[in-house]
């Protein structure tokens, strides 16, 4: 039994977990027929992910694949099956065209940081992507460094003392590209303490010397930072 293949299959990412499919059934489709949906990830093998019924010729059919992960490319194809009462078996049509879509990669969140010294800052964040290959760290929109996958902390050294830094961070992989920015975190590196001055020594008996100096440093540990709140995603 020759069956016309489904046509005009399309795929589009609805969100980071979901891809919507739509297609037109073959010219002989009835509500008793069914459509088999296959999917592959990247260059992987085709796998059946669903079978749907009640497809009617001339009207678009739809399916929502909510078993995806973020930052991943998926390719789909479908074919129809018609039940033969006489033969008591399903007959398959040819495959439809293939359609592909990429789910967005999820950004990091809850970025915060502390100034460990006048020239060093440690950033910390939460990761909810399942597919990043690196994190990209920006200061005022300029890329300054990267961090590996599944990391949630990065220490930056060689910074300028007495300076405000405004950091944000993104997730990245080669398939989905770069995520949107995390929240922004502003951190101030304190000025280094001033050197002591007026050091002098006084004899205190025959076996002791007393040293005196002026302490010109400001209160230690003055670290300032702020972080903007995360948007609800």
C-alpha positions as CSV (number, residue, x, y, z in Angstrom):
1,X,0.0,0.0,0.0
2,X,1.6,3.3,-1.1
3,X,1.0,6.2,1.3
4,X,1.9,9.8,0.6
5,X,4.4,11.2,3.0
6,X,3.7,14.1,5.4
7,X,4.8,17.5,4.2
8,X,6.0,20.9,5.4
9,X,7.4,19.7,8.7
10,X,8.8,22.6,10.7
11,X,10.4,22.9,14.1
12,X,10.9,25.9,16.4
13,X,12.2,26.2,20.0
14,X,9.5,27.3,22.4
15,X,11.8,27.6,25.4
16,X,14.9,26.0,26.8
17,X,13.2,22.6,27.3
18,X,10.6,22.6,24.5
19,X,10.5,22.4,20.7
20,X,7.2,22.7,18.8
21,X,6.6,20.7,15.6
22,X,4.0,21.2,12.9
23,X,3.4,19.4,9.6
24,X,0.7,18.5,7.1
25,X,-0.5,14.9,6.8
26,X,-0.6,12.9,3.6
27,X,-3.5,13.2,1.2
28,X,-5.1,9.9,2.4
29,X,-4.8,10.5,6.2
30,X,-7.9,9.8,8.4
31,X,-8.4,10.1,12.1
32,X,-7.7,6.4,12.4
33,X,-4.2,6.8,11.0
34,X,-1.2,7.7,13.1
35,X,2.0,9.7,12.7
36,X,5.3,8.5,14.1
37,X,7.8,11.2,15.2
38,X,11.5,10.5,15.2
39,X,14.3,12.7,16.6
40,X,18.1,12.8,16.6
41,X,20.5,14.9,18.6
42,X,23.3,16.4,16.5
43,X,24.7,13.7,14.3
44,X,23.3,10.9,16.5
45,X,20.9,8.0,15.7
46,X,17.2,8.5,15.0
47,X,15.0,7.5,17.9
48,X,11.2,7.3,18.0
49,X,9.9,9.8,20.6
50,X,6.1,9.7,20.0
51,X,3.2,8.4,18.1
52,X,0.2,10.6,17.6
53,X,-3.3,9.9,16.3
54,X,-6.3,11.9,14.9
55,X,-4.4,13.4,12.0
56,X,-6.6,14.8,9.2
57,X,-5.6,15.6,5.7
58,X,-5.5,19.4,4.9
59,X,-5.1,20.6,8.4
60,X,-1.8,21.2,10.2
61,X,-0.8,18.7,12.9
62,X,1.2,19.7,15.9
63,X,3.4,18.1,18.5
64,X,5.2,19.7,21.5
65,X,8.5,17.9,22.4
66,X,9.1,18.8,26.1
67,X,11.9,16.3,26.6
68,X,14.7,18.6,25.4
69,X,17.6,20.1,27.2
70,X,18.9,23.6,26.8
71,X,21.6,24.6,24.3
72,X,21.1,21.5,22.1
73,X,20.3,21.0,18.4
74,X,17.6,18.5,17.5
75,X,16.4,17.2,14.1
76,X,13.0,15.7,13.4
77,X,11.3,13.7,10.7
78,X,7.8,12.0,10.7
79,X,6.0,9.3,8.7
80,X,2.4,8.1,8.6
81,X,1.0,4.7,9.3
82,X,-2.3,3.3,8.0
83,X,-3.9,0.2,9.5
84,X,-5.1,-2.4,7.0
85,X,-8.0,-4.4,8.3
86,X,-7.6,-7.0,5.5
87,X,-3.9,-7.5,6.2
88,X,-4.0,-6.7,9.9
89,X,-0.8,-4.7,9.9
90,X,0.4,-1.1,9.6
91,X,1.6,0.3,6.3
92,X,4.3,3.1,6.5
93,X,4.6,6.1,4.3
94,X,7.9,7.7,3.2
95,X,9.5,10.1,5.6
96,X,8.7,13.8,5.6
97,X,11.3,16.4,5.1
98,X,13.7,16.9,8.1
99,X,13.4,20.0,10.3
100,X,15.8,21.2,12.9
101,X,15.8,23.6,15.9
102,X,18.2,24.6,18.7
103,X,17.0,25.2,22.3
104,X,18.5,28.4,23.9
105,X,21.3,27.9,26.4
106,X,20.4,28.9,30.0
107,X,22.3,31.8,31.6
108,X,24.0,31.6,35.0
109,X,22.2,33.3,37.9
110,X,22.9,34.7,41.4
111,X,26.2,36.2,40.4
112,X,28.0,37.7,43.4
113,X,31.6,38.5,44.4
114,X,34.0,39.7,47.0
115,X,37.2,41.8,46.9
116,X,39.8,39.5,48.5
117,X,42.5,42.1,48.3
118,X,43.1,45.5,46.5
119,X,44.0,43.6,43.3
120,X,41.9,40.3,43.6
121,X,38.2,39.5,43.3
122,X,36.5,36.2,43.6
123,X,33.2,35.7,41.7
124,X,30.6,33.0,42.5
125,X,27.4,32.0,40.6
126,X,24.9,29.3,40.2
127,X,24.7,27.3,37.0
128,X,21.5,25.8,35.6
129,X,22.5,24.9,32.1
130,X,23.1,21.3,31.2
131,X,25.2,21.9,28.1
132,X,27.6,24.7,28.6
133,X,31.3,24.2,27.5
134,X,32.4,27.4,29.2
135,X,31.3,30.5,31.0
136,X,32.3,34.0,29.7
137,X,32.9,36.7,32.2
138,X,32.5,40.4,31.3
139,X,33.4,43.7,32.9
140,X,31.2,46.5,31.6
141,X,30.4,44.4,28.5
142,X,34.1,43.6,27.7
143,X,35.1,39.9,27.8
144,X,37.9,39.6,30.5
145,X,38.2,35.8,31.0
146,X,36.4,32.4,30.8
147,X,35.7,29.6,33.1
148,X,35.3,25.9,32.4
149,X,32.0,23.9,32.3
150,X,30.3,23.1,35.6
151,X,32.4,25.7,37.5
152,X,30.7,28.1,39.9
153,X,33.6,30.2,41.0
154,X,36.4,32.2,39.4
155,X,39.2,34.3,41.0
156,X,40.5,37.3,39.1
157,X,43.9,38.7,39.9
158,X,46.0,41.6,38.7
159,X,43.2,44.1,39.1
160,X,43.4,47.8,39.8
161,X,43.1,48.9,43.4
162,X,40.5,51.5,44.3
163,X,38.3,50.7,41.3
164,X,34.7,49.7,40.7
165,X,34.2,46.6,38.5
166,X,30.9,45.6,37.0
167,X,30.7,42.0,36.2
168,X,28.2,39.8,34.3
169,X,28.5,36.2,33.1
170,X,27.1,34.1,30.3
171,X,26.9,30.4,29.4
172,X,28.3,29.3,26.0
173,X,28.5,26.3,23.7
174,X,29.3,26.0,20.0
175,X,25.8,24.7,19.1
176,X,23.6,27.3,20.8
177,X,26.1,30.1,21.1
178,X,26.0,32.5,24.0
179,X,23.2,32.9,26.6
180,X,21.7,36.1,27.8
181,X,23.6,37.9,30.6
182,X,23.3,37.0,34.3
183,X,22.6,39.7,36.8
184,X,25.3,42.4,37.0
185,X,27.5,42.5,40.1
186,X,29.5,45.6,41.0
187,X,32.5,45.2,43.3
188,X,35.0,47.8,44.6
189,X,38.6,46.9,45.2
190,X,39.9,48.9,48.2
191,X,42.9,51.1,48.0
192,X,46.0,49.4,49.5
193,X,46.8,50.6,53.0
194,X,49.2,53.5,53.3
195,X,52.7,52.7,54.5
196,X,53.7,53.4,58.1
197,X,55.8,56.5,58.7
198,X,58.1,58.2,61.2
199,X,59.7,55.0,62.3
200,X,62.2,55.5,65.1
201,X,63.8,53.4,67.8
202,X,64.4,54.0,71.5
203,X,66.7,52.2,73.8
204,X,64.8,50.5,76.6
205,X,67.5,49.2,79.0
206,X,70.7,47.4,78.0
207,X,69.0,44.5,76.2
208,X,65.9,46.0,74.6
209,X,65.0,48.4,71.8
210,X,61.5,49.9,71.4
211,X,60.2,50.7,67.9
212,X,57.6,53.3,67.2
213,X,55.8,54.4,64.1
214,X,52.7,56.1,62.7
215,X,49.9,53.8,61.5
216,X,48.6,55.5,58.3
217,X,46.3,52.7,57.2
218,X,42.6,53.0,57.0
219,X,40.2,50.6,58.7
220,X,41.1,47.1,57.3
221,X,38.6,45.0,55.4
222,X,36.6,47.8,53.8
223,X,35.1,45.8,50.9
224,X,32.2,47.2,48.9
225,X,30.0,45.4,46.4
226,X,26.5,45.2,45.0
227,X,24.7,42.8,42.8
228,X,21.5,43.4,40.8
229,X,18.7,40.9,41.3
230,X,18.2,38.1,38.8
231,X,15.1,38.3,36.6
232,X,12.6,35.5,36.9
233,X,13.3,33.0,34.1
